[in-house]
Amino acid sequence: MLCFQVEGAFGLENLRERELPEPVPGPGQVLVQVRAASLNFRDLLMVRGHYDPRLPLPLIPLSDGVGRVVALGPGVEGYDIGERVCPTFSPTWIAGAPGPSALRLTRGGLVSGMLAELVVVDQHALVRPPPYLDDFQAATLPCAALTAWSALVTHGNVKAGDTVLTLGSGGVSIFAIQLARLLGARVVATTSGQEKAKRLRRLGADHVILYTRDQQWGRTVRDWSDGGVDLVVEVGGAGTLAQSLKAVAPGGTVAMIGVLSGVSRPINLLPVLMNQVRVQGVFVGHRQAFRDMCRALDHHRLIPVIDRIFPLNNAPEAFRYMASGAHIGKICIDMGKQSTPEI
Ligand SMILES: NC(=O)c1ccc[n+]([C@@H]2O[C@H](COP(=O)([O-])OP(=O)(O)OC[C@H]3O[C@@H](n4cnc5c(N)ncnc54)[C@H](OP(=O)(O)O)[C@@H]3O)[C@@H](O)[C@H]2O)c1
């Protein structure tokens, strides 16, 4: 089978195309022929060695993808040949709080990733994506969509009439805008430029602020939302948290998801305690939440936003495109075997 793997040392220049022996599913495992995959910022960090430089090489990256079951190992129950499935981000995390293995054993890290024609997956680490989505759209769900869902639904308890703040126009944030609208919330979004701002408005943001022109965007958000937002989908990290704490309403929640602008910086904690702000870490999500999300997507026919699709043999270019930050929503990989939606 063809795959791309990081070999020898971390770095995009060491992401090499290889022909490897076909993997064989063991007891309780299925063999999945990958149809489409998608990139997350975490995959770029992973390939560069910035996520965890102690991870063993070679490493096949990408957590997100979709494929068809092409072989069953002994003892597999509940899956048939030909079924369309998405492997989960944390194969051992079924529901509840994440245990140590859920955090450690993740796909595209210690667990072999989706940038390969074939992957072996435990039968408990699979979710059937909604049939109305094509393969590229379905490939965006396991990390990006589920993280936004966990922030808004599992932890954020967002309800109709709430106000949600999203940061930037990447994969997680675009899903957060779409899901917030689906839940009946108002959305205020930040972004870097006018063109992206126009897209965000078209995608459902009620108000967009250019953080490149308004350094005090936290106060602007608070004023616009009449006292602060109920939930911040915080993907910026150390460089944006101070403004996010200005934007959130008393009693509101900051869902800490990403570190696009760094992981550590001094922070004034007074607004957190004076305003009784809940700072909630989010780590993707479990299989139960993934299934719940698929049911909601199916009901509302939410269409994931795909920016560009790269062929498998051009996978390194997809990583470079992500690094440029020019994208809106998701970047996908075409494994050359897509099918059309089933309905
Ligand atoms: N905790 C979790 O479970 C989890 C899950 C998924 C992702 N994440 C993290 O969440 C973050 C976003 O991931 P993603 O895959 O959605 O990324 P992505 O698709 O690459 O999106 C990045 C976008 O964020 C904006 N941005 C970049 N640098 C920024 C900065 N310094 N301040 C504010 N905005 C900035 C840019 O949009 P504009 O030009 O519009 O500003 C950029 O296009 C990453 O840090 C990722 O590691 C965490």
The ligand as a Gaussian input file, in Angstrom:
#p B3LYP/6-31G(d) Opt

LIG

0 1
 N       -7.660000      20.589000      22.012000
 C       -8.057000      19.900000      20.955000
 O       -8.654000      18.850000      21.071000
 C       -7.789000      20.432000      19.574000
 C       -8.440000      19.870000      18.479000
 C       -8.246000      20.452000      17.213000
 C       -7.401000      21.540000      17.095000
 N       -6.759000      22.029000      18.190000
 C       -5.909000      23.200000      18.089000
 O       -6.733000      24.296000      17.705000
 C       -5.995000      25.190000      16.910000
 C       -6.697000      25.371000      15.582000
 O       -6.635000      24.158000      14.870000
 P       -7.200000      24.053000      13.379000
 O       -6.878000      22.704000      12.899000
 O       -8.593000      24.554000      13.324000
 O       -6.222000      25.120000      12.663000
 P       -6.224000      25.690000      11.193000
 O       -7.297000      25.085000      10.379000
 O       -4.831000      25.641000      10.702000
 O       -6.645000      27.221000      11.432000
 C       -5.728000      28.200000      11.750000
 C       -6.408000      29.572000      11.569000
 O       -6.411000      30.251000      12.822000
 C       -6.111000      31.609000      12.623000
 N       -4.872000      31.957000      13.339000
 C       -3.618000      31.576000      13.064000
 N       -2.742000      32.102000      13.928000
 C       -3.477000      32.819000      14.782000
 C       -3.159000      33.605000      15.901000
 N       -1.897000      33.768000      16.292000
 N       -4.150000      34.208000      16.569000
 C       -5.423000      34.073000      16.173000
 N       -5.794000      33.324000      15.112000
 C       -4.823000      32.709000      14.424000
 C       -5.946000      31.838000      11.131000
 O       -7.205000      32.273000      10.639000
 P       -7.473000      33.827000      10.365000
 O       -6.523000      34.247000       9.291000
 O       -8.907000      33.883000       9.988000
 O       -7.198000      34.548000      11.668000
 C       -5.623000      30.453000      10.615000
 O       -6.029000      30.237000       9.304000
 C       -4.580000      24.607000      16.812000
 O       -3.770000      25.144000      17.828000
 C       -4.811000      23.130000      17.071000
 O       -3.661000      22.490000      17.543000
 C       -6.934000      21.484000      19.410000

